[in-house]
């Protein structure tokens, strides 16, 4: 394992659900190999309580999670990302900031569990399902020897993960 964790920024439009789940899952499952962050192009300003519930169930500390703008990560003093992964189709289609260091970028689309209408149990079920899909993708990411790959190989593998069934 590298002495310096690989840095990953998960992007979504609202930064309230999918990107938050991806951040928490990678930070938990990555066990120090990765440092994940999340942000949104138009952050809602609040983290969805069902996303918080899903991460707490995994033992992830959620007290520092917040919905924030991706502009924070384009600043000169921001952490330099190795990878940028969009997790919603809207964010994938937007013009992103210029990221310092030219990180490898990929798109992993997931349905928005925050858009589900219905009872709390129906909403919770959507979050459980999407958390499972994101977890599968994160586990496949963790299995890759990214530190030994060229940038082109990393790009190919990250994009291939999106094409695999979650």
Residue frames as qw, qx, qy, qz and C-alpha x, y, z in Angstrom:
[[0.000, 0.888, 0.460, 0.000, 0.00, 0.00, 0.00],
 [0.352, 0.601, -0.022, 0.718, 1.17, 3.50, -0.83],
 [0.334, -0.242, -0.498, 0.763, 2.21, 5.74, 2.07],
 [0.205, 0.184, 0.033, -0.961, 0.01, 8.47, 0.64],
 [0.466, 0.407, 0.755, -0.219, -3.65, 7.57, 0.20],
 [0.148, 0.274, 0.621, 0.720, -5.14, 7.90, -3.25],
 [0.176, 0.355, 0.358, -0.845, -7.58, 10.81, -3.26],
 [0.057, 0.380, 0.814, 0.436, -11.00, 10.43, -4.86],
 [0.242, 0.207, 0.214, -0.923, -13.66, 13.11, -5.31],
 [0.142, 0.430, 0.879, 0.146, -17.20, 11.84, -5.88],
 [0.123, 0.127, -0.059, -0.982, -19.44, 14.36, -7.61],
 [0.081, 0.561, 0.818, 0.097, -23.18, 14.71, -7.90],
 [0.007, 0.651, 0.275, 0.707, -25.48, 17.65, -8.42],
 [0.481, -0.759, -0.126, -0.420, -26.89, 18.03, -4.90],
 [0.350, 0.355, -0.711, 0.496, -24.17, 16.29, -2.82],
 [0.555, -0.357, 0.318, -0.681, -26.80, 14.95, -0.45],
 [0.922, -0.063, 0.244, -0.294, -27.07, 11.22, -1.17],
 [0.946, 0.297, -0.039, 0.121, -25.09, 9.23, -3.79],
 [0.451, 0.657, -0.387, 0.464, -21.82, 11.15, -3.58],
 [0.424, -0.617, 0.450, -0.487, -22.07, 11.16, 0.22],
 [0.959, -0.127, 0.204, -0.152, -22.64, 7.39, 0.26],
 [0.830, 0.450, -0.185, 0.273, -19.68, 6.84, -2.07],
 [0.090, 0.733, -0.450, 0.503, -17.44, 9.03, 0.10],
 [0.631, -0.489, 0.439, -0.412, -18.36, 7.15, 3.27],
 [0.990, 0.068, 0.105, -0.060, -18.13, 3.71, 1.70],
 [0.712, 0.537, -0.284, 0.352, -14.70, 4.29, 0.16],
 [0.071, -0.695, 0.490, -0.521, -13.32, 5.87, 3.34],
 [0.773, -0.356, 0.389, -0.352, -14.63, 2.95, 5.40],
 [0.976, 0.147, 0.157, 0.017, -13.79, 0.05, 3.10],
 [0.580, 0.718, -0.267, 0.277, -10.56, 1.59, 1.79],
 [0.819, -0.510, -0.098, 0.244, -8.98, 1.37, 5.25],
 [0.369, -0.773, 0.219, 0.467, -6.56, 4.22, 4.65],
 [0.568, 0.083, 0.570, 0.588, -5.56, 3.29, 1.11],
 [0.127, 0.582, 0.457, 0.661, -7.95, 5.95, -0.17],
 [0.026, -0.392, -0.406, 0.825, -9.14, 9.32, 1.06],
 [0.110, 0.532, 0.706, 0.453, -12.55, 10.06, -0.40],
 [0.072, 0.296, 0.213, -0.928, -14.35, 13.38, -0.61],
 [0.225, 0.574, 0.751, 0.237, -17.67, 14.42, -2.11],
 [0.020, 0.380, 0.050, -0.923, -19.13, 17.60, -3.54],
 [0.410, 0.610, 0.678, 0.010, -21.89, 18.89, -5.78],
 [0.274, 0.313, 0.348, 0.840, -22.32, 21.29, -8.66],
 [0.336, -0.500, -0.113, -0.790, -25.43, 22.73, -6.95],
 [0.268, -0.041, -0.867, 0.418, -25.26, 21.44, -3.36],
 [0.402, -0.636, -0.576, -0.320, -28.51, 21.20, -1.45],
 [0.113, -0.620, 0.357, -0.689, -26.85, 22.41, 1.73],
 [0.663, -0.358, 0.487, -0.442, -27.92, 19.34, 3.69],
 [0.128, 0.229, -0.957, -0.123, -27.06, 15.66, 3.75],
 [0.699, -0.204, -0.414, -0.546, -30.05, 13.39, 3.28],
 [0.540, -0.469, 0.543, -0.440, -30.90, 11.72, 6.62],
 [0.978, 0.086, 0.123, -0.146, -31.35, 8.34, 4.91],
 [0.658, 0.574, -0.390, 0.291, -27.78, 8.57, 3.56],
 [0.147, -0.617, 0.578, -0.513, -26.56, 9.35, 7.08],
 [0.835, -0.219, 0.330, -0.382, -28.52, 6.37, 8.40],
 [0.940, 0.315, -0.127, 0.023, -26.94, 4.03, 5.83],
 [0.452, 0.606, -0.492, 0.432, -23.41, 5.15, 6.67],
 [0.406, -0.537, 0.512, -0.534, -23.97, 4.99, 10.42],
 [0.960, -0.058, 0.114, -0.249, -25.12, 1.39, 9.98],
 [0.839, 0.383, -0.267, 0.278, -21.62, 0.66, 8.62],
 [0.692, -0.534, -0.143, 0.464, -19.96, 2.39, 11.57],
 [0.454, 0.401, 0.123, 0.786, -18.87, 5.40, 9.52],
 [0.200, -0.519, -0.358, 0.750, -18.58, 8.64, 11.49],
 [0.244, 0.653, 0.556, 0.452, -21.04, 11.05, 9.89],
 [0.254, -0.810, -0.304, 0.433, -20.57, 14.11, 12.09],
 [0.223, -0.519, 0.284, 0.775, -18.31, 15.89, 9.58],
 [0.326, 0.364, 0.730, 0.478, -20.38, 15.15, 6.47],
 [0.174, 0.653, 0.225, -0.702, -21.78, 18.21, 4.75],
 [0.589, 0.636, 0.451, 0.210, -23.22, 19.14, 1.39],
 [0.261, -0.706, 0.188, 0.631, -20.64, 21.35, -0.32],
 [0.566, 0.782, -0.071, -0.253, -19.77, 22.87, -3.67],
 [0.903, 0.157, 0.137, 0.375, -17.25, 21.32, -5.99],
 [0.262, 0.886, -0.125, 0.361, -15.69, 24.78, -6.24],
 [0.579, -0.749, 0.316, -0.058, -13.96, 24.06, -2.90],
 [0.853, -0.159, 0.425, 0.260, -11.91, 21.37, -4.60],
 [0.632, 0.637, 0.174, 0.406, -10.83, 23.55, -7.52],
 [0.185, -0.970, 0.147, -0.048, -9.06, 26.05, -5.24],
 [0.470, 0.649, -0.553, 0.229, -5.23, 26.15, -5.25],
 [0.155, -0.459, 0.742, -0.463, -5.01, 24.96, -1.61],
 [0.885, -0.054, 0.088, -0.454, -7.49, 22.08, -2.05],
 [0.659, -0.273, 0.690, 0.121, -6.29, 18.48, -1.84],
 [0.321, 0.456, -0.618, -0.554, -5.03, 17.26, -5.21],
 [0.857, 0.094, 0.348, -0.368, -7.27, 14.50, -6.45],
 [0.253, -0.265, 0.860, 0.357, -6.06, 11.37, -8.17],
 [0.022, 0.321, 0.879, 0.351, -9.56, 10.47, -9.37],
 [0.371, 0.143, 0.160, -0.904, -12.83, 12.31, -10.02],
 [0.016, -0.228, -0.952, -0.202, -15.92, 10.12, -10.27],
 [0.441, -0.074, -0.029, -0.894, -19.36, 11.48, -11.10],
 [0.110, 0.120, 0.966, -0.200, -22.18, 9.38, -9.66],
 [0.404, 0.618, 0.546, -0.396, -25.19, 11.07, -11.22],
 [0.545, 0.453, 0.519, 0.477, -25.97, 11.68, -14.86],
 [0.065, 0.977, 0.189, 0.069, -26.66, 15.41, -14.38],
 [0.399, -0.810, 0.313, 0.296, -23.21, 16.11, -12.90],
 [0.678, -0.045, 0.571, 0.461, -21.57, 14.03, -15.63],
 [0.435, 0.651, 0.472, 0.406, -23.06, 16.32, -18.26],
 [0.126, -0.983, -0.089, 0.103, -22.06, 19.59, -16.60],
 [0.514, 0.667, -0.297, 0.450, -18.94, 21.59, -17.29],
 [0.770, -0.515, -0.231, 0.295, -16.66, 20.80, -14.37],
 [0.168, -0.939, 0.267, 0.140, -14.02, 23.08, -12.91],
 [0.631, 0.554, -0.509, 0.191, -10.42, 22.58, -13.98],
 [0.850, -0.527, -0.008, 0.015, -9.05, 20.20, -11.38],
 [0.070, -0.820, 0.568, 0.008, -5.46, 20.73, -10.21],
 [0.401, -0.381, 0.832, 0.049, -3.18, 17.87, -11.22],
 [0.573, 0.268, -0.517, -0.577, -5.44, 16.58, -14.02],
 [0.493, -0.152, 0.803, -0.300, -6.98, 13.62, -12.15],
 [0.076, -0.091, -0.918, -0.378, -8.36, 10.56, -13.93],
 [0.470, 0.110, 0.244, -0.841, -12.11, 11.09, -14.44],
 [0.129, -0.144, -0.945, -0.265, -14.88, 8.52, -14.86],
 [0.530, -0.164, 0.012, -0.832, -18.66, 8.35, -14.61],
 [0.124, -0.139, -0.974, 0.126, -20.53, 5.78, -12.52],
 [0.407, -0.270, -0.183, -0.853, -24.23, 6.50, -12.86],
 [0.105, -0.240, -0.909, 0.324, -26.64, 5.50, -10.10],
 [0.235, -0.683, -0.548, -0.422, -30.34, 6.21, -9.68],
 [0.034, -0.419, 0.333, -0.844, -31.13, 8.98, -7.20],
 [0.343, -0.364, -0.845, 0.192, -32.56, 7.43, -4.02],
 [0.028, -0.314, -0.365, 0.876, -33.45, 10.93, -2.77],
 [0.324, 0.058, -0.368, -0.869, -35.93, 11.25, -5.65],
 [0.270, -0.258, -0.923, -0.094, -38.02, 8.31, -4.45],
 [0.439, -0.313, 0.052, -0.841, -41.52, 9.30, -3.37],
 [0.726, -0.260, -0.610, -0.185, -43.51, 7.36, -0.81],
 [0.723, -0.681, -0.082, -0.079, -43.25, 6.24, 2.76],
 [0.229, -0.801, 0.552, -0.035, -40.08, 6.36, 4.82],
 [0.766, -0.160, 0.620, 0.058, -39.78, 2.59, 4.37],
 [0.746, 0.599, 0.253, 0.144, -39.93, 2.96, 0.57],
 [0.188, 0.930, -0.287, 0.133, -37.31, 5.70, 0.69],
 [0.515, -0.608, 0.604, -0.030, -35.13, 3.66, 3.04],
 [0.860, 0.146, 0.480, 0.094, -35.39, 0.65, 0.71],
 [0.585, 0.794, -0.001, 0.168, -34.16, 2.81, -2.19],
 [0.085, -0.868, 0.469, -0.141, -31.18, 3.97, -0.14],
 [0.738, -0.323, 0.593, 0.000, -30.35, 0.40, 0.87],
 [0.833, 0.431, 0.322, 0.129, -30.45, -0.68, -2.79],
 [0.413, 0.871, -0.151, 0.221, -28.30, 2.19, -4.05],
 [0.382, -0.754, 0.527, -0.089, -25.86, 1.82, -1.15],
 [0.847, -0.078, 0.519, 0.080, -25.45, -1.82, -2.21],
 [0.717, 0.645, 0.156, 0.215, -24.77, -0.85, -5.81],
 [0.102, 0.917, -0.324, 0.211, -22.23, 1.79, -4.80],
 [0.631, -0.558, 0.536, -0.048, -20.60, -0.65, -2.38],
 [0.896, 0.208, 0.359, 0.161, -20.20, -3.23, -5.17],
 [0.527, 0.797, -0.044, 0.292, -18.51, -0.64, -7.38],
 [0.219, -0.859, 0.414, -0.207, -16.27, 0.54, -4.52],
 [0.809, -0.324, 0.489, 0.031, -15.23, -3.04, -3.74],
 [0.823, 0.449, 0.217, 0.271, -14.28, -3.55, -7.40],
 [0.205, 0.911, -0.213, 0.288, -12.27, -0.32, -7.24],
 [0.521, -0.706, 0.463, -0.126, -10.47, -1.58, -4.13],
 [0.913, -0.015, 0.387, 0.129, -9.49, -4.78, -5.97],
 [0.641, 0.731, -0.017, 0.234, -7.62, -2.82, -8.64],
 [0.716, -0.307, -0.002, 0.626, -3.84, -2.38, -8.32],
 [0.239, 0.948, 0.190, 0.089, -4.19, 1.33, -9.17],
 [0.355, -0.844, 0.304, 0.263, -0.81, 2.27, -7.71],
 [0.544, -0.251, 0.670, 0.438, 0.92, 0.03, -10.28],
 [0.520, 0.603, 0.572, 0.194, -1.13, 1.17, -13.28],
 [0.252, 0.089, 0.238, 0.934, -0.41, 3.88, -15.81],
 [0.273, 0.294, 0.229, -0.887, -2.83, 6.77, -16.03],
 [0.505, 0.160, -0.527, -0.664, -4.34, 5.28, -19.21],
 [0.397, -0.104, -0.912, 0.022, -4.83, 1.91, -17.52],
 [0.014, 0.268, 0.640, -0.720, -6.44, 3.61, -14.53],
 [0.398, 0.258, -0.079, -0.877, -8.82, 5.48, -16.82],
 [0.509, 0.073, -0.740, -0.433, -9.72, 2.33, -18.71],
 [0.317, -0.163, -0.898, 0.258, -10.35, 0.34, -15.53],
 [0.124, 0.281, 0.481, -0.821, -12.40, 3.05, -13.79],
 [0.492, 0.234, -0.241, -0.803, -14.57, 3.46, -16.85],
 [0.462, 0.024, -0.857, -0.228, -14.90, -0.31, -17.22],
 [0.038, -0.174, -0.816, 0.550, -16.27, -0.49, -13.68],
 [0.390, 0.284, 0.168, -0.860, -19.19, 1.67, -14.82],
 [0.565, 0.218, -0.557, -0.569, -20.01, -0.80, -17.58],
 [0.287, -0.009, -0.948, 0.137, -20.19, -3.76, -15.21],
 [0.541, -0.572, -0.471, -0.399, -23.43, -4.66, -13.53],
 [0.136, -0.523, 0.514, -0.665, -23.50, -3.35, -9.99]]
